[in-house]
Amino acid sequence: MRSPPAAPRPQHAAAYQRVPRPVAAMAKDFPDGHRIPVARHARGQLVYGVTGVMTVTTPHGTWVVPPQRAVWVPPRTDHASRMSGKVAMRTLYLRADVARRLPAQCCVVSVSPLLRELILAATRMPVLYDRRGRDARVIALILDELQASADLPLHLPRPRDRRLARVCDALLAAPADTRSLAAWASAAGASARTLARLFQRETGMSFATWRQQARLLESLRRLAAGDSVTAVALDCGYRSPSAFAAMFRRALGVAPTAYFGAPG
């Protein structure tokens, strides 16, 4: 006699916040362009996309999550998400006492092949998994792997100063804009020296580094959506695809065509 089919997993984050287990796993797919409004959860959240790119925004900055990466969102952190490309999101919700083993701030972490398979296995387990059997060992290994995962440079700090925020918002809206720091300072009603000082104080980056990081993150979203490397390079302010590819390789260690298998 066949066993009855397993009950479908809940599709809402609220259903996982009081699960009597240290880790609860949710699987949910989203179309290109889908947005999740600002939310805050009692549990910490590891956001991983098997496919596509997710952009996670908090009051402190923006994190871009391409495949083979995940973003860690600590408990009770306001965050919103945007999908680029078709996203197969696999989320782990970590109880607050377990979440204390991980960083107190948002960060992007590397997802090794082993961690990827463990996350997928967790989403196939019963929500109320056996705390003494194989499933519990999978969860324990996930936590070990998370603690060993490297923090990756896919973060764009968000400034608080209103003058600087206006400049940053304009750069995000038009990543191909090549105006100098002095030109931006004039538009913001500040001196170039003041604006340079604000960039360092508010973001920990120079103007040039922040703009390059903004272009890198925008390029990841565009490549995930299927745009060509040439179009992304020009739209993000690079004079040629080769100049863009050189920046991309320096930042992420591989060429853009290798990172996503994007068309040339």
C-alpha positions in Angstrom: 0.0 0.0 0.0 1.4 3.4 -1.0 2.1 6.1 1.5 0.0 9.2 1.1 1.8 12.1 -0.7 3.6 14.6 1.5 1.8 17.8 2.3 3.0 20.7 0.1 5.5 23.0 1.8 4.2 26.4 2.8 5.0 29.3 0.4 5.0 32.1 3.0 7.9 33.1 5.2 5.6 33.6 8.2 4.9 29.8 8.3 8.6 29.1 9.0 9.2 31.5 11.9 7.9 29.3 14.7 8.8 25.8 13.4 10.2 23.8 16.3 13.5 23.1 14.6 16.7 25.1 14.4 16.5 25.4 10.6 13.5 25.5 8.3 13.9 25.4 4.5 11.5 27.0 1.9 11.6 26.5 -1.9 9.9 29.1 -4.0 10.2 30.2 -7.7 9.8 33.7 -9.0 9.6 35.3 -12.5 12.0 37.9 -13.9 11.3 41.3 -12.4 9.4 40.1 -9.4 9.8 42.2 -6.2 9.3 41.2 -2.6 8.4 44.2 -0.5 10.2 45.1 2.7 9.9 42.4 5.3 11.4 41.6 8.7 11.6 38.0 10.2 12.3 36.7 13.7 14.7 34.2 12.2 17.9 34.8 10.3 17.6 34.1 6.6 20.0 32.6 4.1 18.7 33.6 0.6 20.0 31.4 -2.2 19.0 31.3 -5.9 19.7 28.1 -7.8 19.1 30.2 -11.0 18.9 33.9 -11.7 20.1 36.8 -9.6 18.5 38.4 -6.5 19.2 41.9 -5.3 18.6 42.2 -1.6 18.3 45.8 -0.2 18.5 46.8 3.5 18.7 50.2 5.1 22.5 49.7 5.2 23.1 48.8 1.5 22.5 46.5 -1.4 23.7 42.9 -1.8 23.6 41.1 -5.2 23.2 37.3 -5.1 24.1 35.5 -8.3 24.2 31.7 -8.6 26.9 30.0 -6.4 26.3 32.8 -3.9 23.9 33.4 -1.1 23.1 36.4 1.1 22.9 36.1 4.9 20.2 38.4 6.4 20.4 38.4 10.3 17.2 38.2 12.4 14.9 41.2 12.5 16.6 43.0 9.6 14.4 45.0 7.2 15.0 43.8 3.6 13.4 43.8 0.2 14.3 41.7 -2.8 14.2 42.0 -6.6 14.6 39.2 -9.1 16.6 39.3 -12.3 16.0 36.4 -14.6 13.9 33.4 -13.5 14.8 32.8 -9.9 14.6 29.5 -8.1 14.9 30.7 -4.5 15.8 28.3 -1.8 15.8 29.9 1.7 16.9 28.6 5.0 15.4 30.3 8.1 17.7 30.0 11.1 16.4 30.3 14.7 17.9 33.2 16.5 20.1 31.2 18.8 21.6 29.4 15.8 21.9 32.6 13.8 24.2 34.0 16.4 26.9 31.7 15.0 26.9 33.8 11.8 27.8 37.4 11.1 25.7 40.2 12.8 25.6 42.1 9.5 24.3 41.1 6.0 26.9 39.6 3.8 27.2 37.5 0.6 28.7 34.1 1.1 30.1 31.5 -1.3 28.0 28.4 -1.9 30.2 25.4 -2.5 28.9 22.4 -4.5 28.5 20.6 -1.2 26.6 23.4 0.4 24.4 23.7 -2.7 23.4 20.1 -2.5 22.8 20.3 1.3 20.5 23.3 0.8 18.5 21.5 -1.9 18.3 18.4 0.4 16.9 20.5 3.2 14.1 21.8 1.0 13.1 18.2 0.2 13.0 17.1 3.9 9.9 17.4 6.0 9.6 20.7 7.7 9.4 18.8 11.0 12.4 16.6 10.2 13.7 13.9 12.5 15.9 15.6 15.0 17.9 12.4 15.6 18.3 10.9 12.2 19.9 11.6 8.8 18.0 14.9 8.3 19.4 16.4 11.6 22.9 15.5 10.4 22.3 17.4 7.1 21.2 20.4 9.0 24.3 20.2 11.3 26.6 20.0 8.2 24.8 23.0 6.6 25.6 25.1 9.7 29.2 24.0 9.7 29.6 24.9 6.0 28.0 28.3 6.5 30.4 29.2 9.2 33.3 28.2 6.9 31.9 30.2 3.8 33.8 33.2 2.7 32.3 36.8 2.6 32.3 38.0 -1.0 32.6 41.6 -2.3 29.1 41.9 -3.7 27.8 44.6 -1.4 27.1 48.3 -2.2 26.9 50.4 0.9 24.0 52.9 1.2 25.0 56.4 2.4 22.9 58.3 4.9 24.0 61.9 4.0 21.2 63.3 1.8 23.6 65.0 -0.6 25.6 61.9 -1.1 22.5 59.7 -1.4 21.3 61.9 -4.2 24.5 61.4 -6.1 24.5 57.6 -5.5 20.9 57.3 -6.6 21.7 59.2 -9.8 24.7 56.9 -10.4 22.5 53.8 -9.9 19.9 55.2 -12.3 22.5 56.0 -15.0 25.6 53.7 -14.5 27.1 54.8 -17.9 27.3 58.4 -16.6 31.0 59.3 -16.7 30.9 62.7 -14.9 33.8 63.4 -12.6 33.7 63.7 -8.8 34.0 67.5 -9.3 31.0 67.6 -11.6 28.9 65.5 -9.2 30.0 67.7 -6.3 28.8 70.8 -8.1 25.4 69.1 -8.8 25.1 68.1 -5.2 26.0 71.6 -3.9 29.2 70.5 -2.2 32.9 70.8 -2.9 34.8 67.9 -4.5 36.8 67.5 -1.3 33.6 67.4 0.8 32.1 64.8 -1.5 35.2 62.7 -1.5 35.3 62.8 2.3 31.6 61.8 2.5 32.2 58.8 0.3 34.9 57.5 2.5 33.0 58.2 5.8 29.6 57.0 4.7 30.5 54.0 2.5 34.1 53.1 3.3 34.9 53.5 -0.4 36.3 56.2 -2.7 34.0 57.7 -5.4 35.7 55.7 -8.1 35.4 52.4 -6.2 31.8 52.9 -5.3 30.9 53.7 -8.9 32.8 50.6 -10.1 31.0 48.5 -7.6 27.6 49.9 -8.6 28.4 49.1 -12.3 29.5 45.6 -11.3 26.3 44.8 -9.5 24.2 46.3 -12.3 26.1 44.1 -14.8 25.3 41.0 -12.8 21.6 41.8 -12.9 21.7 42.5 -16.6 23.7 39.4 -17.5 21.3 37.2 -15.5 18.5 38.6 -17.5 20.2 37.4 -20.7 21.6 40.7 -22.0 24.8 40.4 -24.1 28.2 41.2 -22.7 28.6 43.9 -25.3 25.3 45.6 -24.4 26.0 45.4 -20.7 29.5 46.8 -21.1 28.4 49.9 -23.0 25.3 50.5 -20.8 27.5 50.3 -17.7 29.9 53.0 -18.9 32.8 51.0 -20.3 34.4 51.9 -23.6 34.6 48.4 -24.8 33.6 44.8 -23.9 37.3 44.0 -23.2 37.6 46.9 -20.6 34.4 45.6 -18.9 35.7 42.0 -19.0 39.0 43.0 -17.4 37.1 44.8 -14.5 34.8 41.8 -14.1 37.7 39.4 -14.0 39.6 41.5 -11.4 36.5 41.6 -9.2 35.1 38.1 -9.5 38.0 36.0 -10.8 36.3 34.9 -14.1 35.2 36.4 -17.3 31.5 37.5 -17.6 30.9 34.8 -20.3 32.1 32.1 -17.9 30.2 33.5 -14.9 26.8 33.1 -16.4 27.4 31.5 -19.8 26.1 34.8 -21.2 26.0 35.4 -24.9 28.9 37.4 -26.3 
